[in-house]
Amino acid sequence: MARIVLAMSGGVDSSVAAHLLLDAGHDVVGVFMRHGEESASVYQNADACKVGDGKLPVLSGGMRADHKQGCCTASDAADARRVAARMDIPFYALDLQADFKRIVDYFVDDYLSGRTPNPCVRCNQWIKFGRLFDYADSVDAEFVATGHYARMIDGTLHRGLDSKKDQSYALFGIRRDRLSRMMLPVGGFEKPRIREIAESLDLGVAAKKDSQEICFVTQGHHSDFVRAREPDRSSTTPGNFVSTDGKVLGQHRGYEAFTIGQRKGLGIALGEPHFVIRIDPKTSDVVLGKKASLAKAGLTAGEANWLVDLSDLPSEVSVQIRYNSPPQPAKLTIDESNPEQFEVTFDEPQDAVAPGQAAVVYHDSRVLGGGWIQ
């Protein structure tokens, strides 16, 4: 039996993870991480959990204004508390808003730099498998667990059994020395089975929708959020749509509204499908072209995080460049004098290689590491 700190979001996955860990005989400590934007709402049942000053600010409501399921809401906090009480496990609420500001700043800075950020990957890296380890150490817990769909096999990180729900892509940034202390209880199950278990336990979350990013953009388009956070910087981002040969096609309100490969929501009619090929923050140009112009033979990535020794990295791997796309066969080249940077050459050209997104390297199901597309 080990003491395990479990991140409890109030969703079905972390709730069933608590059951699985308890069923295996472990000592589980549930933690709800408050890291959303400031809100007037506070946790109303503070006497039912241990919350420092007795208050836990959370986002109000259970659904975002765009009708996507968010996270860190008042109802999520209540669900997590209720599940923990039902299972008779300690439940603590951590206010990590100051830490989460780093995520928000990164998100805004990347869009204003013409990149496409991935805040969920950064959150896992900096908070869920970062600050949560600090908390685990403070309560003498040996492991940190979450409800992610990925697997730990002999201390190595692998894709989840359910290929439709696999979340290993979002975990590549975790420090290698922490892998031995990670537990991912639901990664060996398919999602329908997890919902069945929740239903059989009458947890009240079996039919709850999965959360969808971006949790802190609670209404409108992400570009509205960026402009509201940095009105002075975003005032310089309106510019031109231009063709791949430099012809001006029209105007846009700000390049922070776009990402590489985007086709819908461009706000310009060109008679046939066009895609965002490139974003130039220096000129504020958004370059549009036909689908053939999206294909890239390879990429360069930086800020690499390797989960294996460099000597154990094969030259032929598979690389995933988006959360919802399958890994593609590729060749990997690393400059051993600068292992934080690597190059990828795909066996077949790939569309929509977006700077700012993660390039995650696999060998079969195992996550070898990855970096950020430059």
N, C-alpha and C positions, 0 to 999 in steps of 0.2 A: 504494500500500500504506500502511495506517495501523496504528498500534498500538492495539489494542482490549482493554479489560478486560471479560471475559465472566463474568457470574455463573453458576457451574456448580453446580446443585443435586443432580446425580446422576441426574436424570430424563431422559426421552427428548427433551424439547424443547430444553433447554440443551445436551445432548450433540450433537444434530443442528445446533444453531446454531453450535457450534464448527466442525463440518465445513463448513458453508456459508461461514463467514467465512474459513476456511483456503483453501477452494476458490476464493474470490474474491481470494486473494493477500495477505490481511492478516496482520499479526503479532499473534497472539492470546495473551493472558495469562489463564489460568483462575483464578477465585477462588471458593472455597467459604466462605460466610458462616455462621459458627457463632453463632447467636443464640437458642438454645433455653434451657430451664430447666436448672439445674445437675444434673449427673449424675455418677455414679461412673465411668462409662465414659470412656475416652480414646482418641484416635486411635492405633492400634497400629502404623501404618506411617509414622511421622513422618519416617524417613530417606528416604522416597520423595518427600517434598514439603518445601517450605521453610516452616516453621511457627514462627518466632521461638524460643520456649523448648522446642520439640520436642514439645509437647503440644497437643492440640486437644480440649477437652471437648465431647462431643456426647451427644445423647439416645441411650440404649441401645435396641437392637432396631430393626426396620424397620417394625413396624406398631403403631398405637396400641391401647390397651386396648379402645376401642370399635370396633375392626376397620376403622377408616378409615386410609387411607395418610397418614402424617404427612410432615414434612420435617425436615431437620437431624438425621437419625438417624445412627448409626454406619455403617449400611449405605449410606446416601446419600453420606456422606463417602468411603467406600471406592469406590463406583461412580464418583463424580466424579473421584477420583484415578486410577482405572484408565482411564477414558476419556481423560483428559488425557495419561496416559503412552502410551496407544495412538496418540494423535495427535501425540505428541512436542511438546507445548506446556508451557510453565512452569505450575506449579500452586501456588497459595498458599492457605493457610487463614487467614482473619481471624476472630479471636475478638471478636465484637461484642456480647457478652452485656450489658455495661454500657449500651450504646446501646439494646439491645432491652428493657431494663427499662422504658424510657419507653413502649414499646408495651404492655407488661403493665399498667403503672400506669394508662394511658389506658383500657384494656379494663375493668379493675375499676372505675375511677371512673365510667365511663359507665353500666355496669349498675346501680351503686348510686345513680345519679342518675335512674334510670327511663328511660334511653336504650338504644338498640341499637347498640353499636359495630361498626366494620368494621376490624379490625386489619390485614387484608391491604392495604387502601388506605393506611393510615397507614404500614405497613412499606415500601411502594413509595415513598411520599413522603419518609420520614425516613431510611430505610436503603438500600434497593436503588438508588434514584436520588437519594440524599442522601449518606450516608457513602461509598458506593462511588465517587462522583465525587472525593471527597477522596483516596481511594486511587489512582484513575486519575491524578490530578495528581501524586502522589508518584512515579509510575513513568513520567511523561511520556507517558501514553496520551491520544490524541485523542478516543476514543469510549468509551462504556460500553454494553454490550449485554446483553440477557437473552433468555430463551426465551418471553417473553409473546406471546400471539396478538393483536397489534395491528400497525399499519403506520405507518411514517414516510414521508410523501410530501412532497417539497420542503420539509422542515423542519416539517411539520405532522403532528399525531397523528390517526390514523384507526382505525376499527374493523378488526379482523382479517378476512381473507378468509373464514375458517370461522366462520359466524355462530353455530354451536353451541359454539364454544370461545372466542369473542371475549372479550378481557380489557381492552379499552380503558377500560371503566368504572372499573377499579381503578387507572388511571394518570392520572386527571384532575389529581391534586394535585402533579404534577411541576412544578418551576419552569420558567417559559417560556424563560428564558435557557439552559436545558440541553437543549431540544429538538434543537438543531442538533448536539448531541454524542451523541444517542441512536441506537442501532441495534437493530432488532427483526427478526432474520433469518427467523424462522419465520412471521411474521404474514401473509405472502403465500401460505401453503400451507394445505391442509386437514389435519386431524390424521391421518387414515389414511395420507396421503402421507408425513408425517413419520415414522410408524412403519415404513413401507416402506423409507425411506432408512436408518433405524437398523438394520433387519434386514439390508439389503444390505451395510452396513458391519461387521456382526457386532459391534456395540457392547455387546451383552448387556443392553440396557435397552429394547429395542423393545417388549416386552410389559409393561413396568413400569406400574403403575397411576398415575393422576394424583394428586398430593397434594391433600388436602382440609383446609380450615381447620377447627378452629383448631389450629395446629401445636403450641402450647404447652400446650393442655389435653390432657394425655396419657392421662387416664382419667376416666371418669364424665361427669357433666353439667357444662356450663360454670358453673352456679350453685354447684356443689361447689367448683370452683376459686376462685370469687370469695369464698365464705365462708371458705375456708382462708387466703386472702391477707389478708382484712380481717375477722377474726372479731368485733371490737368493733363495727364499723360495720354488718355484716350481721345482728347480733343484734337490730337494731331494724326489720328489713324484713318480718317476718311480719305479715300483716294479713288483710283481708277481700276476698273476691270480692264485687263489688256489681254490680247491674244498671245500665243506663243511666239509670234513674229513681231510683237511690239505694237500692234494696232490697238488704239483705245476703243473699247466696246461699250463703255458706260461708266457709271459711278457707283460707289458703295459707301455706306455710312461709317464703316470701320473694319479693318482687316481682322480684328479680334473675333469677329463673328464667323470666321471660316476656318476650315481645316483641309489638309491635303486629301484629295479623293472625293470631296463633297460634291454632290450633284444637285440635291434638293435644297430649296430655300435660298437660292442664290440671289433672287430678286431681280433677275434680268432674263429676258426672253431672247433666245438666239436662233430659234427655228429648229434646232436639233440638240440632243443632249451634250452638255459641256460639263467639265469637271474642274475643280481647283487643282492646278498643277504645281503651283508655287506661290509662296507669300513672301513679299519683300518688305520688311518693316522700315527699311531706309527710305524707300520711295512711296510706301503705302500702296503699292500695286498688288492686286490679286490676279495672278495669271491663270487664264482659263484655256482649256484645250479639249480635244476629243480624247476618248478613253485610251487610245493607243499611246498618247503622250504620258500616261501615268506610269507605264512600265519602267522599272529600274532593275538593272542587272545585279546591284548589290547595295551595300550601305556601310557607313562608318559609325561606330558607336563609342561613347565615352562613359566615364564614371562606372566602369565595369565592376561587378561584384561576382567573384568566382566562388562556387561552393565545392570545388575540387582543386587539387593541385594542378598548376599549369601543365606539368609534365604528363598528367593523366587526360588532358583534353584531346580528343580525336580531331583530326583535321576535317573529317566529314561528319557533319552533324545535321540537325534540323533546327530551324530558327522561326520563331513566332513573332510577328511584328504588330499584332493587334490582339486585344483580349478575345474577340469572337472569331478569330480565324485560325485554321489549323497550322501547325509548324510545317515549314517547307524545307526540303533537302537543300543543303548548302555546304560550302567550304568555309572554314574558319581560319583566319590568319591573325596571330597576335604577335606584337613586337614585345619580346621578353624584357626589353629595357623600359617599356612603358605598358605594363599589363592592364592598365586601366582603360586602354583603348584597343579596339579590335575592328577588323574588317570582315564583312560577310559577302561572299559571292554566291548567289542563288543558282541552282541548277537550271531553273527557268525564271525569267524576269517576273518580278512581282509588282502589283499595282499598289498605289497609295502608300508609299514608304514615307511616313510623316515624322519630321523632326520633332523631338519631344516625347514621342512614344517609346515604349520599351522594346528592345530586341532581346528575346529570351532564348537561350540556347539549350537544346535537349539532345540526349542520346537515348533513343527509344522513349521510355516513359520518365526517365530521370532528368531533373533540372540540373544543368551544369553551372548555370549562372546567367549573366546577361548584362546589358548596359542600356544607355539612352541614345536613341538615334540622333545624330548630329546633322 
